[in-house]
Amino acid sequence: MADAQIILAYSRDAGIVAMPSGSKYEAAGTALEASGFQRGDAGVYRLKQAGDPVASCATVAGLVRSAEAHGVTVTTSSRRFIGDAACDIARLLPGQWDTQVELYCHPVWQEDLVPWLWDSGELVRAVQSDRVPYAATLTDTASGTTLLLIERPGHQLHYLVGAFARELFGEGHGDPHAPRSIVLPPFPGHAAREITGRYLPAFDRAVHARRITDVAGALDRIRTEHDAWAAMVASTRYSDATPLDIDALGDATAQFLDSAWRDFLTVLDHAPALLDRCHPTATPWPQDTQALTQLAGALSDAEAVREELAFGTPLARTERNLRTWPAITTWLTHSEPFLRQAQAATPRPPARPARTPPVTRLSTERLTPCPLTPTSPSAPIPTTASSPPPPPRCPPTWPTGSSPVSSSSPYPNGPACTG
Protein backbone atom coordinates (compact mmCIF):
# COMPACT_ATOMS: atom_id res chain seq x y z
CA MET A 1 0.00 0.00 0.00
CA ALA A 2 1.45 3.33 -1.10
CA ASP A 3 2.21 6.00 1.50
CA ALA A 4 0.18 8.47 -0.56
CA GLN A 5 -2.51 7.33 -2.95
CA ILE A 6 -5.45 8.78 -4.88
CA ILE A 7 -8.34 6.44 -5.64
CA LEU A 8 -10.56 7.53 -8.51
CA ALA A 9 -14.14 6.34 -8.92
CA TYR A 10 -17.15 7.35 -10.98
CA SER A 11 -20.18 8.94 -9.33
CA ARG A 12 -23.52 9.12 -11.05
CA ASP A 13 -24.09 12.72 -9.96
CA ALA A 14 -20.58 14.15 -9.59
CA GLY A 15 -18.70 12.36 -12.37
CA ILE A 16 -15.12 11.45 -11.46
CA VAL A 17 -14.47 11.63 -7.72
CA ALA A 18 -11.17 11.17 -5.88
CA MET A 19 -10.37 9.89 -2.42
CA PRO A 20 -6.95 10.42 -0.81
CA SER A 21 -5.46 7.54 1.13
CA GLY A 22 -2.27 6.47 2.88
CA SER A 23 -0.16 7.50 5.83
CA LYS A 24 0.86 10.61 3.82
CA TYR A 25 -2.63 11.32 2.52
CA GLU A 26 -2.03 15.09 2.88
CA ALA A 27 0.27 14.91 -0.17
CA ALA A 28 -2.58 13.31 -2.12
CA GLY A 29 -4.86 16.17 -1.11
CA THR A 30 -2.28 18.70 -2.22
CA ALA A 31 -1.94 17.03 -5.63
CA LEU A 32 -5.71 16.99 -6.07
CA GLU A 33 -6.14 20.66 -5.25
CA ALA A 34 -3.20 21.64 -7.45
CA SER A 35 -4.81 19.88 -10.43
CA GLY A 36 -8.21 21.51 -10.01
CA PHE A 37 -10.18 19.08 -7.84
CA GLN A 38 -12.33 20.56 -5.10
CA ARG A 39 -12.79 19.01 -1.65
CA GLY A 40 -16.43 18.22 -0.93
CA ASP A 41 -18.60 16.37 1.59
CA ALA A 42 -16.87 13.76 3.78
CA GLY A 43 -13.50 14.76 2.28
CA VAL A 44 -14.30 13.37 -1.19
CA TYR A 45 -12.75 15.46 -3.98
CA ARG A 46 -14.86 16.35 -7.02
CA LEU A 47 -14.27 17.95 -10.38
CA LYS A 48 -15.16 21.63 -10.54
CA GLN A 49 -16.55 21.17 -14.07
CA ALA A 50 -18.01 17.69 -13.86
CA GLY A 51 -20.48 18.38 -16.67
CA ASP A 52 -17.78 19.20 -19.21
CA PRO A 53 -16.13 15.99 -20.53
CA VAL A 54 -13.27 17.86 -22.20
CA ALA A 55 -12.46 19.85 -19.06
CA SER A 56 -12.78 16.67 -16.95
CA CYS A 57 -10.27 14.79 -19.09
CA ALA A 58 -7.87 17.73 -18.96
CA THR A 59 -8.18 17.92 -15.17
CA VAL A 60 -7.51 14.20 -14.76
CA ALA A 61 -4.51 14.42 -17.09
CA GLY A 62 -3.21 17.26 -14.96
CA LEU A 63 -3.84 15.18 -11.85
CA VAL A 64 -1.57 12.40 -13.10
CA ARG A 65 1.26 14.89 -13.63
CA SER A 66 0.61 16.61 -10.29
CA ALA A 67 0.49 13.29 -8.45
CA GLU A 68 3.82 12.22 -9.96
CA ALA A 69 5.36 15.50 -8.85
CA HIS A 70 4.12 14.97 -5.28
CA GLY A 71 5.09 11.29 -5.10
CA VAL A 72 1.49 10.12 -5.11
CA THR A 73 0.14 6.98 -6.79
CA VAL A 74 -3.09 7.25 -8.78
CA THR A 75 -5.33 4.17 -9.04
CA THR A 76 -8.93 3.60 -10.02
CA SER A 77 -11.64 1.57 -8.37
CA SER A 78 -13.11 -1.32 -10.31
CA ARG A 79 -16.48 -0.39 -8.80
CA ARG A 80 -18.71 2.62 -8.92
CA PHE A 81 -18.54 5.22 -6.16
CA ILE A 82 -19.52 3.61 -2.86
CA GLY A 83 -21.83 6.51 -2.06
CA ASP A 84 -23.94 5.62 -5.09
CA ALA A 85 -23.94 1.93 -4.14
CA ALA A 86 -25.15 2.73 -0.62
CA CYS A 87 -27.76 5.15 -1.91
CA ASP A 88 -29.22 2.67 -4.41
CA ILE A 89 -29.48 -0.02 -1.73
CA ALA A 90 -30.95 2.37 0.85
CA ARG A 91 -33.83 3.50 -1.36
CA LEU A 92 -34.91 -0.16 -1.75
CA LEU A 93 -34.92 -0.95 1.98
CA PRO A 94 -38.15 -0.69 4.00
CA GLY A 95 -38.59 2.65 5.75
CA GLN A 96 -36.37 5.71 5.45
CA TRP A 97 -32.60 5.21 5.44
CA ASP A 98 -29.99 7.97 5.37
CA THR A 99 -26.59 7.34 3.81
CA GLN A 100 -23.20 8.87 4.51
CA VAL A 101 -19.77 8.28 2.96
CA GLU A 102 -16.83 7.95 5.36
CA LEU A 103 -13.15 8.18 4.44
CA TYR A 104 -10.44 6.51 6.51
CA CYS A 105 -7.56 8.26 4.76
CA HIS A 106 -4.93 7.27 7.30
CA PRO A 107 -4.73 3.49 7.88
CA VAL A 108 -4.99 4.03 11.63
CA TRP A 109 -8.39 5.67 11.33
CA GLN A 110 -10.20 2.48 10.40
CA GLU A 111 -9.05 0.95 13.69
CA ASP A 112 -11.45 3.31 15.46
CA LEU A 113 -14.31 1.32 13.93
CA VAL A 114 -13.41 -1.98 15.57
CA PRO A 115 -14.68 -1.37 19.14
CA TRP A 116 -18.07 -0.21 17.86
CA LEU A 117 -18.71 -2.85 15.21
CA TRP A 118 -21.31 -5.33 16.42
CA ASP A 119 -20.22 -8.17 14.22
CA SER A 120 -19.01 -11.75 14.46
CA GLY A 121 -18.34 -12.29 10.76
CA GLU A 122 -16.13 -11.27 7.87
CA LEU A 123 -16.69 -7.53 8.16
CA VAL A 124 -14.93 -7.01 11.49
CA ARG A 125 -12.09 -9.30 10.41
CA ALA A 126 -11.65 -7.29 7.21
CA VAL A 127 -11.56 -3.99 9.10
CA GLN A 128 -8.95 -5.44 11.45
CA SER A 129 -6.67 -7.02 8.86
CA ASP A 130 -7.29 -5.39 5.44
CA ARG A 131 -7.00 -1.82 4.21
CA VAL A 132 -10.42 -0.16 4.09
CA PRO A 133 -9.88 3.38 2.75
CA TYR A 134 -13.57 4.28 2.64
CA ALA A 135 -17.03 2.99 3.50
CA ALA A 136 -20.65 4.10 3.65
CA THR A 137 -23.17 4.02 6.48
CA LEU A 138 -26.90 3.41 6.13
CA THR A 139 -29.00 4.58 9.08
CA ASP A 140 -32.65 3.70 9.68
CA THR A 141 -34.19 6.99 10.81
CA ALA A 142 -36.92 5.20 12.80
CA SER A 143 -34.89 2.70 14.82
CA GLY A 144 -31.45 4.28 14.69
CA THR A 145 -29.92 1.05 13.36
CA THR A 146 -26.72 1.91 11.48
CA LEU A 147 -25.18 -0.44 8.93
CA LEU A 148 -21.63 -0.27 7.59
CA LEU A 149 -21.06 -1.07 3.90
CA ILE A 150 -17.55 -1.73 2.57
CA GLU A 151 -16.12 -3.19 -0.60
CA ARG A 152 -15.22 -6.82 0.04
CA PRO A 153 -11.40 -7.04 0.14
CA GLY A 154 -9.92 -9.36 -2.48
CA HIS A 155 -13.05 -9.35 -4.64
CA GLN A 156 -13.84 -7.22 -7.67
CA LEU A 157 -17.57 -6.69 -7.27
CA HIS A 158 -19.05 -7.78 -3.96
CA TYR A 159 -19.63 -5.88 -0.71
CA LEU A 160 -19.80 -6.64 3.00
CA VAL A 161 -22.45 -5.24 5.30
CA GLY A 162 -22.69 -5.37 9.07
CA ALA A 163 -23.88 -3.14 11.90
CA PHE A 164 -22.66 -0.88 14.65
CA ALA A 165 -23.70 -1.64 18.22
CA ARG A 166 -26.79 0.08 19.53
CA GLU A 167 -25.97 3.07 21.72
CA LEU A 168 -27.44 1.40 24.82
CA PHE A 169 -25.15 -1.60 24.33
CA GLY A 170 -21.93 0.42 24.41
CA GLU A 171 -18.98 -1.12 22.57
CA GLY A 172 -19.94 -4.14 20.50
CA HIS A 173 -16.60 -5.79 19.74
CA GLY A 174 -16.40 -9.36 21.01
CA ASP A 175 -20.06 -9.53 22.03
CA PRO A 176 -21.20 -13.17 21.70
CA HIS A 177 -24.66 -11.96 20.68
CA ALA A 178 -23.36 -9.99 17.69
CA PRO A 179 -24.88 -10.97 14.34
CA ARG A 180 -22.74 -12.09 11.41
CA SER A 181 -22.10 -9.71 8.55
CA ILE A 182 -23.12 -10.91 5.10
CA VAL A 183 -21.76 -10.67 1.56
CA LEU A 184 -23.81 -8.55 -0.84
CA PRO A 185 -23.94 -8.86 -4.63
CA PRO A 186 -23.26 -5.77 -6.78
CA PHE A 187 -26.91 -5.46 -7.85
CA PRO A 188 -28.85 -3.05 -5.59
CA GLY A 189 -32.12 -4.98 -5.75
CA HIS A 190 -30.50 -8.27 -4.83
CA ALA A 191 -28.43 -6.59 -2.13
CA ALA A 192 -31.50 -4.93 -0.59
CA ARG A 193 -33.33 -8.26 -0.53
CA GLU A 194 -30.38 -9.91 1.21
CA ILE A 195 -30.36 -7.19 3.86
CA THR A 196 -34.15 -7.23 4.31
CA GLY A 197 -34.61 -10.99 4.19
CA ARG A 198 -31.45 -12.21 5.93
CA TYR A 199 -29.45 -9.61 7.76
CA LEU A 200 -32.06 -7.41 9.43
CA PRO A 201 -34.04 -10.38 10.85
CA ALA A 202 -30.79 -11.82 12.25
CA PHE A 203 -29.92 -8.41 13.66
CA ASP A 204 -33.37 -8.19 15.28
CA ARG A 205 -32.93 -11.59 16.93
CA ALA A 206 -29.48 -10.60 18.18
CA VAL A 207 -30.82 -7.37 19.70
CA HIS A 208 -33.63 -9.31 21.41
CA ALA A 209 -31.20 -11.86 22.86
CA ARG A 210 -28.81 -9.13 24.05
CA ARG A 211 -31.68 -7.27 25.76
CA ILE A 212 -32.72 -10.42 27.62
CA THR A 213 -29.13 -10.99 28.74
CA ASP A 214 -28.75 -7.41 29.98
CA VAL A 215 -32.05 -7.44 31.92
CA ALA A 216 -31.34 -10.85 33.44
CA GLY A 217 -27.83 -9.75 34.44
CA ALA A 218 -29.09 -6.57 36.10
CA LEU A 219 -31.74 -8.44 38.09
CA ASP A 220 -29.20 -11.08 39.15
CA ARG A 221 -26.84 -8.37 40.43
CA ILE A 222 -29.63 -6.68 42.38
CA ARG A 223 -30.75 -10.01 43.87
CA THR A 224 -27.18 -10.94 44.86
CA GLU A 225 -26.62 -7.57 46.53
CA HIS A 226 -30.00 -7.78 48.23
CA ASP A 227 -29.22 -11.22 49.64
CA ALA A 228 -25.88 -9.96 50.99
CA TRP A 229 -27.56 -6.89 52.52
CA ALA A 230 -30.34 -9.01 54.07
CA ALA A 231 -27.81 -11.42 55.58
CA MET A 232 -25.89 -8.50 57.07
CA VAL A 233 -29.05 -7.01 58.58
CA ALA A 234 -30.10 -10.37 60.05
CA SER A 235 -26.70 -10.94 61.65
CA THR A 236 -26.08 -7.27 62.57
CA ARG A 237 -22.50 -7.89 61.44
CA TYR A 238 -20.40 -7.21 58.38
CA SER A 239 -19.23 -10.16 56.26
CA ASP A 240 -15.98 -10.20 58.31
CA ALA A 241 -18.00 -10.53 61.56
CA THR A 242 -17.35 -6.94 62.63
CA PRO A 243 -20.34 -5.64 64.68
CA LEU A 244 -22.70 -3.38 62.74
CA ASP A 245 -24.07 -0.31 64.53
CA ILE A 246 -27.22 1.61 63.61
CA ASP A 247 -25.42 4.33 61.64
CA ALA A 248 -23.40 1.81 59.68
CA LEU A 249 -26.56 -0.15 58.90
CA GLY A 250 -28.19 3.00 57.54
CA ASP A 251 -25.17 3.70 55.34
CA ALA A 252 -25.08 0.13 54.08
CA THR A 253 -28.79 0.29 53.24
CA ALA A 254 -28.41 3.56 51.35
CA GLN A 255 -25.45 2.17 49.40
CA PHE A 256 -27.42 -0.94 48.49
CA LEU A 257 -30.43 1.06 47.29
CA ASP A 258 -28.19 3.37 45.23
CA SER A 259 -26.53 0.39 43.60
CA ALA A 260 -29.89 -1.31 42.97
CA TRP A 261 -31.24 1.82 41.26
CA ARG A 262 -28.17 2.07 39.00
CA ASP A 263 -28.61 -1.57 37.95
CA PHE A 264 -32.35 -1.13 37.49
CA LEU A 265 -31.70 1.60 34.92
CA THR A 266 -30.59 -1.24 32.61
CA VAL A 267 -33.99 -2.86 33.10
CA LEU A 268 -35.66 0.46 32.24
CA ASP A 269 -33.58 0.67 29.06
CA HIS A 270 -34.35 -2.77 27.66
CA ALA A 271 -37.41 -4.31 29.31
CA PRO A 272 -40.08 -2.15 27.61
CA ALA A 273 -39.10 -3.39 24.14
CA LEU A 274 -39.12 -6.98 25.39
CA LEU A 275 -42.51 -6.60 27.07
CA ASP A 276 -43.96 -5.22 23.84
CA ARG A 277 -43.15 -8.52 22.12
CA CYS A 278 -44.61 -10.75 24.84
CA HIS A 279 -48.01 -12.39 24.26
CA PRO A 280 -48.59 -14.81 27.15
CA THR A 281 -51.87 -16.18 25.74
CA ALA A 282 -49.94 -17.50 22.74
CA THR A 283 -47.50 -19.44 24.96
CA PRO A 284 -47.84 -22.49 27.25
CA TRP A 285 -47.96 -20.03 30.20
CA PRO A 286 -51.03 -17.83 29.72
CA GLN A 287 -51.17 -17.37 33.48
CA ASP A 288 -48.18 -15.00 33.19
CA THR A 289 -50.45 -12.24 31.88
CA GLN A 290 -51.11 -10.76 35.31
CA ALA A 291 -47.42 -10.80 36.24
CA LEU A 292 -46.48 -8.98 33.04
CA THR A 293 -49.15 -6.37 33.72
CA GLN A 294 -47.63 -5.71 37.14
CA LEU A 295 -44.15 -5.52 35.62
CA ALA A 296 -45.30 -2.95 33.05
CA GLY A 297 -46.85 -0.83 35.79
CA ALA A 298 -43.65 -1.00 37.85
CA LEU A 299 -41.64 0.14 34.84
CA SER A 300 -43.97 3.09 34.36
CA ASP A 301 -43.55 4.17 37.99
CA ALA A 302 -39.76 3.91 37.86
CA GLU A 303 -39.55 5.64 34.48
CA ALA A 304 -41.47 8.61 35.91
CA VAL A 305 -38.78 8.98 38.57
CA ARG A 306 -36.00 8.78 36.00
CA GLU A 307 -37.64 11.48 33.89
CA GLU A 308 -38.03 13.78 36.88
CA LEU A 309 -34.35 13.36 37.73
CA ALA A 310 -33.36 13.91 34.08
CA PHE A 311 -35.28 17.20 33.96
CA GLY A 312 -33.67 18.42 37.17
CA THR A 313 -36.60 17.92 39.54
CA PRO A 314 -35.27 18.06 43.12
CA LEU A 315 -35.68 14.58 44.54
CA ALA A 316 -34.09 13.52 47.82
CA ARG A 317 -32.44 10.12 47.94
CA THR A 318 -34.98 8.91 50.50
CA GLU A 319 -37.91 9.89 48.30
CA ARG A 320 -36.32 8.29 45.27
CA ASN A 321 -35.79 5.05 47.15
CA LEU A 322 -39.34 5.03 48.47
CA ARG A 323 -40.70 5.41 44.94
CA THR A 324 -38.35 3.04 43.11
CA TRP A 325 -37.82 0.16 45.54
CA PRO A 326 -41.39 -1.20 45.11
CA ALA A 327 -40.81 -1.32 41.34
CA ILE A 328 -37.50 -3.13 41.82
CA THR A 329 -39.14 -5.59 44.21
CA THR A 330 -41.87 -6.31 41.67
CA TRP A 331 -39.28 -7.17 39.04
CA LEU A 332 -37.32 -9.39 41.40
CA THR A 333 -40.54 -11.21 42.31
CA HIS A 334 -41.73 -11.80 38.74
CA SER A 335 -38.41 -12.15 36.94
CA GLU A 336 -38.99 -15.83 36.13
CA PRO A 337 -42.26 -15.42 34.20
CA PHE A 338 -40.83 -12.37 32.45
CA LEU A 339 -37.70 -14.17 31.26
CA ARG A 340 -39.58 -17.20 29.95
CA GLN A 341 -42.06 -14.97 28.13
CA ALA A 342 -39.22 -12.89 26.65
CA GLN A 343 -37.49 -16.06 25.47
CA ALA A 344 -40.74 -17.28 23.93
CA ALA A 345 -41.10 -13.96 22.11
CA THR A 346 -37.73 -14.29 20.35
CA PRO A 347 -38.28 -13.49 16.65
CA ARG A 348 -38.14 -16.59 14.49
CA PRO A 349 -35.82 -16.85 11.50
CA PRO A 350 -37.59 -16.32 8.17
CA ALA A 351 -38.79 -19.51 6.54
CA ARG A 352 -36.43 -20.88 3.93
CA PRO A 353 -37.92 -21.04 0.44
CA ALA A 354 -38.44 -24.48 -1.05
CA ARG A 355 -35.53 -25.71 -3.12
CA THR A 356 -36.08 -25.46 -6.86
CA PRO A 357 -33.81 -26.42 -9.75
CA PRO A 358 -31.43 -23.60 -10.65
CA VAL A 359 -32.70 -21.48 -13.52
CA THR A 360 -30.59 -18.93 -15.33
CA ARG A 361 -32.51 -15.70 -15.83
CA LEU A 362 -31.56 -12.42 -17.35
CA SER A 363 -31.24 -9.83 -14.59
CA THR A 364 -33.82 -7.08 -14.57
CA GLU A 365 -31.17 -4.88 -13.00
CA ARG A 366 -29.20 -4.29 -16.18
CA LEU A 367 -25.85 -2.67 -15.67
CA THR A 368 -25.11 0.15 -18.12
CA PRO A 369 -21.60 1.17 -19.19
CA CYS A 370 -19.91 4.07 -17.50
CA PRO A 371 -20.53 7.27 -19.51
CA LEU A 372 -16.78 7.81 -19.76
CA THR A 373 -16.27 4.47 -21.50
CA PRO A 374 -16.55 4.38 -25.30
CA THR A 375 -19.32 2.11 -26.54
CA SER A 376 -17.99 -1.16 -27.83
CA PRO A 377 -19.10 -2.11 -31.35
CA SER A 378 -19.49 -5.69 -30.28
CA ALA A 379 -22.80 -7.07 -29.16
CA PRO A 380 -23.57 -6.69 -25.43
CA ILE A 381 -23.13 -9.71 -23.21
CA PRO A 382 -26.30 -10.72 -21.34
CA THR A 383 -26.04 -10.01 -17.62
CA THR A 384 -27.24 -12.60 -15.13
CA ALA A 385 -27.85 -12.14 -11.43
CA SER A 386 -25.41 -14.94 -10.63
CA SER A 387 -22.67 -13.83 -13.01
CA PRO A 388 -22.02 -10.05 -12.98
CA PRO A 389 -20.15 -8.64 -15.98
CA PRO A 390 -16.47 -7.71 -15.67
CA PRO A 391 -15.61 -4.04 -15.17
CA PRO A 392 -15.50 -2.02 -18.42
CA ARG A 393 -12.18 -1.56 -20.14
CA CYS A 394 -10.06 1.49 -19.50
CA PRO A 395 -11.07 4.50 -21.58
CA PRO A 396 -8.38 5.44 -24.08
CA THR A 397 -8.43 9.10 -23.04
CA TRP A 398 -5.94 8.78 -20.17
CA PRO A 399 -2.49 10.23 -20.90
CA THR A 400 0.18 7.87 -22.10
CA GLY A 401 2.83 7.06 -19.57
CA SER A 402 0.46 7.45 -16.63
CA SER A 403 -0.91 4.74 -14.42
CA PRO A 404 -3.68 2.81 -16.20
CA VAL A 405 -6.95 4.33 -15.12
CA SER A 406 -10.05 2.19 -15.56
CA SER A 407 -13.52 3.60 -15.44
CA SER A 408 -15.61 2.84 -12.43
CA SER A 409 -17.80 -0.19 -12.29
CA PRO A 410 -21.16 0.15 -14.04
CA TYR A 411 -24.08 1.47 -12.09
CA PRO A 412 -27.81 0.78 -12.36
CA ASN A 413 -30.20 3.37 -13.66
CA GLY A 414 -32.33 5.08 -11.03
CA PRO A 415 -32.98 8.35 -9.26
CA ALA A 416 -30.24 9.93 -7.22
CA CYS A 417 -30.40 9.36 -3.48
CA THR A 418 -31.59 12.34 -1.50
CA GLY A 419 -30.42 10.92 1.81
N, C-alpha and C positions, 0 to 999 in steps of 0.2 A: 504494500500500500504506500503510495507516494506521500511525502511529507506535505505537499500542497497539490491539490487536485481540483479540477472543475468538472462537474458532471452535467452534461447537457441532456435535456429531455424536451419532448414536445407537449405543449399544453393546448387544449382545444380553444381556449379563450385568449391566451397570452402569446401563442406561438412558441418560439424557442425560449426555454427558461434555463437558468444555470444555478447550480448549487455548489458552493465552495465546501471543501472537505480536507481533512488532514490536520496534523499537529501544527502546521504553519498555514492554516486556512486564511489568515489575514492577507498573505501574499496573493492568494487566489482572488480575494475580494478586490485587492488593488488592481490586479490585471483586468478584472471584469469592468471596474469603473473607468479604467483608462481606455478601454475599447468601446465604451458607449453603453454598457449595460447599466440598468438602474435598479438599486436595491428596493424590493417591495415587501409585502407581507411575509412574516415568518422568516425573513432573511433570504428569500428566494429572489434571484436577480432576473429581470425581464428586459426585453428589448424596448427601447424608447419608441421605435417605429415598427411595431409588430405587424401592422397591416401592410407594410411595403416590402414585398419579397426582395427587391433589388437592394434596398437599404439593409434588410436583415442579413442577406448573404455577405454584404460588405462588412457589416459589424462583426459577424462571426469570423470572417477572414482576418479582420483586425485583431480579434480575440486570440486567435492562434499565434499570431506574431507577438502580441503583448504577453501571453502566457509563457512563451519561450523566453522572452526577455526577463521575466520574473521567476524563472525556474519552476513553472507550474505545468503539470500534466493536464491535458484536456481529453476527456473520454465522453462517450455518449451511452445513455441507458438504452437497453434493448426493449424497454417498455415505455408506455406513455407516462406522462407526469402522474405521480402518485396521488396528487390532489384531485385529478380528474377521476382516477380509479375509485378513490374513496367516495367522491361525490356521486358517481353513477351507482355505486352499491347502496349508499345511504338513501337515495330517493326511491329505492325499491324495497326498503325495509318497512315494517309496519310502524306507524307513528311518525313523529318528527325527529329527525337526527341531524345534528350539526356536525360539520367536519372542520378539521383544522390540520394544516401541514406543520410538521415539526422537523427542524434540522438539528442534527447532532454533529456539527462541523468538526469539533475536536473529538477524537476517539474516546476520551475520558467521559464526555458528556452522556453517552448512552449508558454508562454504568449507573447513572442516577435513576434509570428506569427500573433496575432490577429489584430494589426493595419493594416497589409498589405494584409490580406485576403479579396478578393473582392467577398463576398459571403453573401447570404441572406437565407441560408438553414441550413441543419443539420451539415455540416462540421464546420462552425464557432462556432456553439453552442457546438459541441463536444470538440473542442480545448479549449473553455472557461471553460467547466464544467467537462470534463473527463480527465483521464490521458492518454496522447499520448506520449509514450516513444520514438517512432521513426516514420519516414514517408519517402516518396520518392517523388522527384520532377521529372516532365517530361516537358522538354522545347523544344518548336518548334524552330529550329534554324533559320527558315526563318522569322517568325513574332515576335519571342521573347516571345510568350505566354507561361507562366509557370503554370503548374497544380500541385496541391498537392494531393497525394494519401495517405490515412491512412486506417488502419484496423477499420472497423465500431465497435465502442464500444458496448459491450453487445451482439454481434453476433459472431458466430463461424467462418463464412466463408466470409461474404461480406465486401466490401470496400466502402469508401466514396471518391469522387473526386470533387475538386473545383479549383478555380484559385486565383492567386495573382493579385493585381491591376497592370495595366500597369504603367510603370515608369512615363509617362507624367501625370497620374491621381493622383500621390502622394499616400497617405494612402487611403485604400479602405473600411475600417471598417465603417459600417453605411450608406454607399452610397445607396440611393434608387434605383439606376440603376443596382446594383450588381445582377448577375445571381444566380440562386439557384443551390447548389451542388446536385449531384445525387448519388444514391446507385448503386454500380457495383457488378455483380455476380462474383464468383471466377474463371470463365472460361475466359481466355484472349481474345478469339475471340468475345464472347458475350460482354465482357467489352469494347473492342475497338469499337464495333458497337454502343454501348450506347453512348460512348464519341463522336464518329463521327456523329451519326445520331441525337442525342438529345442535348448533352451538348455544343459542339462547335458551332452549329448554334445559340443556346440561348446566348452563350457568345458573338458571333459576333453581334447579335442584341443589346445586352447590351452595347457593345463598341460604336456602331453607335449612340444609344440614348444618351450616355454620351457625345460623341463628339458634338452632336447638342446642348446639354445643355450648354457645356462649351463655344462654339462659340457664342451662343445667349447671354449668360451672359456677355461675354467680350464686345460684341457690345453694349449691354444695358448700361454697365458702361461707355463706351466711350461717348455714346449719352447723358447720364445724365450729365456727366462732361462738355461736349461741350455746352449743353443748359445753364448750370450754368455760364460757362465762357462767353458765348454770351450775357447773360442777364447782367452780370457785365460790359462788354464792352459797351453795349448800354446805361447803366445808369451812367457810369463812377463812380460807387460807389461799395463798398463791399456789401455783403449781410446784414451787420448791418448799412448800409447807410453812412459809413465813406467815405469821398471823395477819389477817386483813382487818383494818379498822374501818369505821363508818365512812370517813372521808375517802379512803383509798377505794372502797367499794363503789362510792359514787363516781369517782374518776374512771374506774374500770368500766362501769356501766355506760358512761357517756362515750368512752372510746369505742366500746362495742357498737353502740347505736350509730355513731359516726361512720364506722367501717361498714356496717350493714347497709346504711343509706348509699354509700359510694358504690357498693356492689350491686345494690338494687337498681341503680341507674342503668346498668347493663340490661336488666330485665325490662325497664321502661323503653329502652332503645329497640329491642328486638321482639318482645312478646306480642305487641299489638299486631304486627304483620303475621305472626304465626297463628294467633287467635282468629284472624280473619279467614284463614284457610280451613279452620276446624269445623267439621259438621258431625257432631257425635251421633246423630240419628242414622247416619250412613255407615257407622262402624259397629263392631260387636259390643261396644260399650255405650249405648244410648243414655245410660244413667249418669254419664259424665256431664250432661247438659247443665245441670244446676251448678256444679262446681265451676264450669267455665264461665257461667254468668257471674258468679261471685268474684272470679279472678278478673274479669273485665271491669267490674265495678271498683275493685281494689286498684287496678291500674289507673282508672280515671281519677280517683282520689289522690294518688301519689303524683300523677302528672300535674294536677292543679297546684300542688306544692312546688314542684319543679319550675313551673311557669312563673309563679309568684317570685321565687328566688331569682330567676333569670331576669325579670323586669325590675329587680331592685326593691321588692316589697320587704320592709323590715320584718324579719321572722326570727324570734329567739330560738336557740337550739332546743330548748325544752318544748316549745310549741311545735317545732318541726318534728321532733321525735313522737310527740303525742299523736300527730296527724299521719305520720308515715308508718309507724310500727304496726298498727293494725293491718295495713295493706301488705307489709312484709310477712306478717304472721299468716295471712290468708294464703299467700303464695307458697310458704313453707308447708302449710297443711295440705294443699291441693296440688302439689307439684307432680305427684305420680299420675293422676288422670290427665293433667295438662300435657306431660311429656308423651304419654302414649297416644293422645289425640294428635299432637303435633307430628309424631312419627307417622301416624296413619294418614295424615294430610300431605305427606311428601309427594310432590308432583311426579307423575309417572312418565317414563320415557315415551316418546312418540312411537306409535306402532310402526313396525317395519313393513314396507310394502311387500306384497307377494313377489317372489322371484319370477321373472319372465325371461325368455330367451333374449340375448342382446340383439338390438336392432340398430343399425347405423342410420341416423337421420341427419339431414342437413340442418345446421343450427339456424334458428330464427334470429340469432344475434350476430348478424354478419359483421365481420370486421372490415372496415374500409381503409384503403391505404392512407398513409400520412400525406397531407397536402404538399409537403416539401419533396415527396418522392415522385419522380417521373413515372407516368403510367406505362406499364410494360405492354408491349404489343401482343404478348402471348395471352392465351385464354386464361381466365382466372381459375384458380384451383378451388374446388368446393371446400367449404369449411365445415367441420363437424365438431360437435360439442366435446367429443372425446379426443380429438386430434387438432389442437389449435395450429394455425399456420405459422411458419417461421417468421421472424421479424423481416421487414422489407429491406432491400439492399440499400447500401449507402448511396445517397444522392451524389451525382458527379460534380456538384457545384463547390465542394470543399477545395481549398487551395492545395496544389500539389506540394508534397514535402511535409505536410502537416500530419498529425495523427489522424487515422481514418475515423471519420465521424459518421455514424449510422443514424438514420432517422429514428424517432421514437417508435415504440411499438404501436400498432394500429389501435384505434379507439372506436367504440360503438357510437352510432349516431344517437342524439338525444339532447334534451335541453340542458343548459348549463346549470350547475347546482347553485342555489342561492344561499345555502347554509354556509 
